[in-house]
């Protein structure tokens, strides 16, 4: 009786792991196929490159503005 139960458990484990493995292989294959299809059809829209000369100055000003707004909001809610 014990051997039969162990054999059934082993069979169920192998079947379950095999099913998961086959599903994952199919999922990886489908993902690669769709990736190739998107590249071939050029569906990925290339984002325009931002002007690198102005980026640091804009980022610095934006950062100062965000920090200032956060400090003001903190002082308002603290009172």
Backbone as JSON, one array per atom type, in Angstrom:
{
  "sequence": "XXXXXXXXXXXXXXXXXXXXXXXXXXXXXXXXXXXXXXXXXXXXXXXXXXXXXXXXXXXXXXXXXXXXXXXXXXXXXXX",
  "N": [[0.83, -1.2, 0.0], [1.94, 1.24, 0.83], [4.02, 1.59, -1.05], [2.56, 1.9, -3.39], [1.21, 4.3, -2.92], [3.4, 6.03, -2.74], [4.42, 5.76, -5.33], [2.3, 6.81, -6.84], [2.34, 9.43, -5.96], [4.86, 10.24, -6.86], [4.46, 9.96, -9.61], [2.46, 11.88, -10.03], [3.88, 14.18, -9.32], [5.89, 14.27, -11.31], [4.31, 14.53, -13.6], [3.05, 17.0, -13.07], [5.26, 18.78, -12.89], [6.29, 18.44, -15.42], [4.2, 19.47, -16.97], [4.25, 22.19, -16.2], [6.83, 22.86, -17.1], [6.59, 22.49, -19.9], [4.64, 24.46, -20.43], [6.08, 26.78, -19.72], [8.16, 26.72, -21.61], [6.69, 27.05, -23.96], [5.69, 29.62, -23.42], [8.03, 31.21, -23.37], [8.86, 30.83, -26.01], [6.68, 32.0, -27.4], [6.93, 34.63, -26.51], [9.43, 35.37, -27.57], [8.86, 35.11, -30.29], [6.87, 37.09, -30.65], [8.42, 39.31, -30.0], [10.3, 39.32, -32.09], [8.51, 39.74, -34.19], [7.51, 42.31, -33.61], [9.86, 43.8, -33.85], [10.41, 43.36, -36.55], [8.2, 44.47, -37.86], [8.55, 47.01, -37.03], [7.18, 48.3, -34.91], [7.82, 49.5, -32.6], [8.06, 52.61, -31.32], [10.46, 54.96, -31.81], [11.72, 57.02, -29.39], [12.24, 60.5, -29.48], [15.47, 61.91, -29.11], [16.32, 63.82, -26.28], [17.49, 67.22, -25.99], [20.71, 67.23, -25.1], [22.35, 69.21, -24.1], [20.81, 71.08, -22.74], [19.57, 69.56, -20.81], [20.8, 69.05, -18.16], [20.59, 71.58, -16.91], [17.82, 72.08, -16.96], [16.93, 69.91, -15.43], [18.12, 70.5, -12.98], [16.88, 72.93, -12.24], [14.23, 72.05, -12.11], [14.43, 70.21, -10.05], [15.11, 71.85, -7.86], [12.75, 73.35, -7.72], [10.87, 71.36, -7.09], [11.81, 70.44, -4.61], [11.55, 72.79, -3.12], [8.73, 73.14, -3.2], [7.96, 70.86, -1.8], [9.01, 71.38, 0.74], [7.51, 73.66, 1.47], [4.93, 72.54, 1.53], [5.24, 70.72, 3.58], [5.72, 72.43, 5.75], [3.25, 73.74, 5.87], [1.48, 71.66, 6.58], [2.47, 70.9, 9.0], [1.75, 72.73, 10.9]],
  "CA": [[0.0, 0.0, 0.0], [2.82, 2.4, 0.93], [4.72, 1.74, -2.32], [1.59, 2.37, -4.37], [0.98, 5.71, -2.63], [4.63, 6.73, -3.12], [4.47, 5.75, -6.8], [1.3, 7.76, -7.35], [2.84, 10.78, -5.66], [5.96, 10.5, -7.78], [3.87, 10.13, -10.94], [1.77, 13.18, -10.03], [4.91, 15.23, -9.29], [6.52, 14.33, -12.63], [3.31, 15.08, -14.53], [2.88, 18.43, -12.77], [6.46, 19.52, -13.27], [6.37, 18.39, -16.89], [3.21, 20.41, -17.49], [4.77, 23.55, -15.97], [7.98, 23.04, -17.98], [6.09, 22.67, -21.28], [4.0, 25.76, -20.49], [7.11, 27.83, -19.71], [8.84, 26.69, -22.9], [5.78, 27.69, -24.92], [5.62, 31.04, -23.1], [9.28, 31.83, -23.83], [8.8, 30.82, -27.48], [5.71, 33.0, -27.86], [7.49, 35.95, -26.22], [10.47, 35.64, -28.57], [8.2, 35.28, -31.58], [6.26, 38.42, -30.67], [9.5, 40.29, -30.02], [10.8, 39.39, -33.47], [7.46, 40.34, -35.02], [7.48, 43.75, -33.34], [11.06, 44.39, -34.46], [10.31, 43.28, -38.01], [7.19, 45.43, -38.29], [8.98, 48.31, -36.52], [6.08, 48.87, -34.14], [8.37, 50.24, -31.47], [8.26, 54.0, -31.71], [11.7, 55.49, -31.25], [11.52, 58.32, -28.74], [13.26, 61.47, -29.91], [16.51, 62.2, -28.11], [16.25, 65.18, -25.76], [18.69, 68.02, -26.17], [21.57, 66.9, -23.95], [23.01, 70.4, -23.56], [19.89, 71.76, -21.83], [19.01, 68.62, -19.85], [21.22, 69.24, -16.77], [20.06, 72.83, -16.36], [16.4, 71.89, -16.72], [16.78, 68.99, -14.32], [18.51, 71.19, -11.75], [15.81, 73.88, -11.9], [13.05, 71.27, -11.72], [14.72, 69.62, -8.75], [15.01, 72.92, -6.87], [11.33, 73.69, -7.59], [10.18, 70.26, -6.4], [12.23, 70.46, -3.21], [10.92, 73.96, -2.5], [7.3, 72.85, -3.02], [7.83, 69.85, -0.74], [9.27, 72.05, 2.02], [6.35, 74.49, 1.76], [3.8, 71.68, 1.9], [5.55, 70.15, 4.9], [5.53, 73.48, 6.76], [1.81, 73.99, 5.99], [0.82, 70.55, 7.26], [3.04, 70.74, 10.34], [1.11, 73.68, 11.84]],
  "C": [[0.88, 1.27, 0.0], [3.56, 2.64, -0.38], [3.81, 2.31, -3.39], [1.34, 3.87, -4.17], [2.2, 6.54, -3.03], [4.74, 6.82, -4.64], [3.49, 6.73, -7.41], [1.75, 9.2, -7.11], [3.96, 11.17, -6.6], [5.44, 10.75, -9.2], [3.18, 11.49, -11.06], [2.77, 14.32, -10.07], [5.54, 15.39, -10.68], [5.57, 14.92, -13.65], [3.14, 16.58, -14.32], [4.08, 19.26, -13.2], [6.65, 19.54, -14.78], [5.41, 19.37, -17.53], [3.71, 21.85, -17.36], [5.94, 23.83, -16.91], [7.53, 23.29, -19.42], [5.44, 24.04, -21.43], [5.04, 26.88, -20.54], [7.88, 27.87, -21.02], [7.97, 27.35, -23.96], [5.68, 29.2, -24.69], [6.87, 31.78, -23.58], [9.28, 31.9, -25.36], [7.86, 31.88, -28.02], [6.24, 34.41, -27.63], [8.57, 36.32, -27.25], [9.86, 35.88, -29.95], [7.56, 36.66, -31.69], [7.31, 39.52, -30.7], [10.06, 40.44, -31.42], [9.78, 40.04, -34.4], [7.41, 41.85, -34.84], [8.69, 44.43, -33.96], [10.95, 44.42, -35.98], [9.32, 44.31, -38.54], [7.5, 46.85, -37.85], [7.83, 49.02, -35.81], [6.55, 49.66, -32.93], [8.69, 51.64, -31.94], [9.51, 54.53, -31.03], [11.44, 56.88, -30.67], [12.61, 59.27, -29.21], [14.23, 61.75, -28.76], [16.34, 63.63, -27.6], [17.57, 65.91, -25.99], [19.56, 67.87, -24.93], [22.23, 68.15, -23.34], [22.12, 71.09, -22.53], [19.39, 70.86, -20.71], [19.5, 68.87, -18.42], [20.65, 70.5, -16.15], [18.58, 72.7, -16.06], [16.16, 70.97, -15.54], [17.1, 69.67, -13.0], [17.42, 72.16, -11.31], [14.56, 73.15, -11.43], [13.24, 70.68, -10.33], [14.59, 70.66, -7.64], [13.54, 73.29, -6.65], [10.58, 72.6, -6.83], [10.55, 70.24, -4.93], [11.59, 71.64, -2.48], [9.43, 73.73, -2.24], [7.09, 71.84, -1.9], [8.05, 70.47, 0.63], [8.08, 72.91, 2.42], [5.16, 73.65, 2.2], [4.03, 71.07, 3.29], [5.31, 71.2, 6.0], [4.04, 73.79, 6.95], [1.12, 72.89, 6.8], [1.31, 70.35, 8.69], [2.31, 71.62, 11.35], [-0.23, 73.22, 12.26]]
}
